[in-house]
């Protein structure tokens, strides 16, 4: 193969892989080891990991993730914190890129943290073309490492954006019953069917009374909307939410538009979840007291 033809094949291959190519792929395109070394010397190829390169300027925000899967080998998937960032469930996590590999011979290396274990076929996915664990499996992996509050937020984020459902999360608990994150994920998906909206509002009022905070107006009209609680003197509105996945994306966005309109009119809006009422009442009271004193 003439070198220029091989270079064109490499560029075409790299464009579909965020600029990342493996040594095996370069060889299949017609570049031998000496040709690869020459292109590295010229800067046309940039070594990222052993046997993995970026082609010239063809780098994207997902190039490093793609390169990490190529470095670990066939069947490797972006996972844990790196997968959460890829699915936009969590902000990017500093440190090595997490990769789950099916083969025990895979080892961590600079810039890559390898996790070993089998992944069910239903939990193998792609995001922006990068091989990655499914959102539901990602949440299970995160459950073994995140504080419960951060995990709860990630689960709600996945539900709001329709990346995971109760069915897919239940499937994780069934497929991997011995996974370290099982208990925390089960807690994050727990629903208290006894806590209706009116019951949640009643509990909030009980907390306010017990803390001897100023009592709010309830279910009051404000700026064309009915709000759950209003502390008029403090321009503070409190809305009692169910879990985000109990409502549709449309209702979620409608609530946020309403919040924006209220804030534009000079009101502060605080949303309270069922879990805060049942599991974190002291912290919730502290938040309310601070908001009222501000």
N, C-alpha and C positions, 0 to 999 in steps of 0.2 A: 504494500500500500504506500503511495507517495505520502510524505509527511504532511503536506498541506491538506490532503484528503482526510488524514487521521485527525488533524487538528479540528477540522470542521465537524467531524463526527463527535469529538469530545465536547465541543461547544454546544452542539445540539443536545447531547446527553445531559450536560450540566445545567442547561436552561430549565429542564424539567425537574431538577433536583436541587434547586436553590444554590447552584454553583458547585455542589460537592460531588466528588467522584472518588471511587476506590482504585487502588492499583490494578485490581482484576479488571475493572471496567475500562481503564486506560489501555490495558493490554488487549482487550477484546476490540477496542477501537483502532488498534494498530500501533500503539506506542510501547516500545520495549523499555526496559529499565534504563538504558543509556539515554534514550530519547526523553524519558521522564526526568532524569537527573539534569539534562541539558535545559529543559523548560523550567525546572525549579531554579536553576542558576540564573536564567534570564528573567525570572519573576512571572512567567506566564502561568506557572503552577505554584501554589503556596501550600506548603505542608501544614496540616492542622493536627493530625494524629498519625501514628505509624500506619502507612499504607492508605492514607486518606488525604485528599488535596482539595483546595478551592481553585477554580479556574479563573485566572485573571481578576477582573473587577466584578464577576458575577456573584456578588454576595448579597444576601437578603437578611432580614431579621431572623429567619428560620434556618440559615445556613449551618450554624453551629449545631443545632439539634439534628439536622439531617446527617451531618458529618459524624456525630456521635453514634448514630445507629449503624452507619457504615463501618465505623471502627470496631464496634462490638461484634457485628456479623449478622448472618441470616437469622431472621426471626426476631431481631432486637426491636424493642418498642420504647419510645420516650415514656417515662412514667413519673409517679410521685409529684414532687414540686414542679419539675420541668413540664410535666403533662398538664398540671393545673394552670400554669402560666400560658401554655399553648391553647388550652380551651378557654382562657380568660376567666377562670374561676378564682384565681389568686394572682396577686402581683408577682413579677419575676422574683425568683429566690436566688440570693447570692450563693456562690459556690459551684461545685461540679454539677454537670447535667446528669440527671437521673435516667438510667436506662435499665429496663428489665430484659434479661436474656434467658432463653430456654435451656441453654447449654451450660453445664457446670464448669466448663473450661474457660468461660469468659471471666475476665478479671478487671477490677477497677484500674484506672490509670489516670495520669494527670488530666484534670478537666472533666473526667467521666466517673460517676459512681454507679457501679453495676449491681443490680439486684437480681438474684437468681430465683427462678420459679416458673411454673407453667402458667400460661394465660389461656383461658377458654377462648375458642374461636369467636364467640360472640363479643368478646372484650378486646378484640384486635380491630383497630380503626386507623383512620388517617385524618389529619388536620392540616390544611394547606399543603397536602402532598406528603407530609412527614408521618411515618409509621408511629402510632401512639396508642396507648391504652385508652379504652373508652372512657367517657366522663364518669360513668358509674364505678368502674374499676379504679379510676383515679381517686375518687372520693374514698373508696375503701382503703387504698394505700395511704392517703392523707390522714385517715382516721387513726392510724397507728403513730402519728407524729405530731399532729396539731393539737393545741388546746381546744377543749370542747366548743368554746365560743367561736373560735375561728372556723372550726369544722362546720358548725351550724350555719355560719354565713356562706360558706362555700356550697353547702347543700342547697340552701335557698337560692343562691345565684344560679346553680345548675337547673333548678326547677323553674325559675323565672324565665330563663332563656331556652327552656324546653330541650336541655341537653341530657337530662336524666328524669326518669319518672319513678313513682313509687314501685312500679313493677320491676324496673331495671335495678333499683336499689335492693329490693327484696331478693332478686335473683343473685346479687352478690353475696348476700348473707347465706343463701342456700348453696352456692357453688364453692365458697371458701369458708366453711364453718370454723376452721381453726386459725384463720387469719388474725393477726394481732389487732387489726382495726375493727373487728366485727362488733364488739361491745359498744364502742364509741359511735359507730355508724348507726347501730340500732337505736341508740339514745337520740341521735340527731334526727332520726325519722319518726320518733315516737310522737303520737298524736293523743291528746287527752280528749276523748269524745264527749266527756261531761262538760267541758268548758265551752259553753256557747258564748256568743258575743256579749249578750246581756250579763252572763255570769262573769265574763272577763271585766266588763265595766264595773260591776259590783265589787269585784276584788280590788280593782284599782282605787275605788273610793274608800274601801276599808283601809288600805295601806295609807292613803292620804290622811284619814282621820287618826289612825294609830300614831302617825308621825307628827300629828298636830300641825300639819301644813294648812294653808288657806284652802278652803273648799272651792272647787270650780263650779261653773255653770255646766249643765249636762245637755247634750243633744240640742245645741243652740244654732240658730241660723247666723252665718257670718259670710259676708262677701258672696252671697248667692249659693253658699254651700252649707250643709248641716255638718257640724263638727261634733266629735264625741265629748270633748271637754274643753272649756275655755277659762283661763285665768285672765280676765279682761285687764286687770291692773298691770299685769306683767306682759301683756300681748303674747301669751303662750297658749298654743293649741296642742292638745295631746289626742292622738288617734290610736285606737286599739286595733292592732292588726292580727289576723290569723297568720298561719304560715303562708309564705308567698305562693307555694304550690297549690293552695286551696283556691286561688283566683287565677283568672286567665291573664295572658300577657296584656290584653286590651284593658282589663280593669286595673292591672298594675300601673300601666302607663297613664290611665285616667287619674288614679290617685296621685301620681307624681305631678301631673299638670295642675291638679287642685292645690297641692302643696306649694308649687311655684307661684300660683296666683295669690295665695294667702301670704306668702313671704314677700311678694312684691307690694302687698298692701301694708306691710310693716309688722306682720305677725311671725313669731317663731313657731315652727312645727316640729313636734317630737312624736315619733311613732314608737309604740310599745307593743312588744310581741307577747304571745301567750307564754312562751318559755321564760321571759323575764318575770312575768307575774307569778309563775309557779315555781321556778328554780332559782331566781335571783332577786327576790323581793327587796332585800336590803340594799343591793346595788341600785335597783330602780328608784327607791326612795331617795337615795343620795343624789341620783341624777336629777330628779324632780326638784329637790331642795336647792341644788346648785342653779338650775334653770330659773327658778322663781326668785332667787336672790340676785341673779345677774342684772 
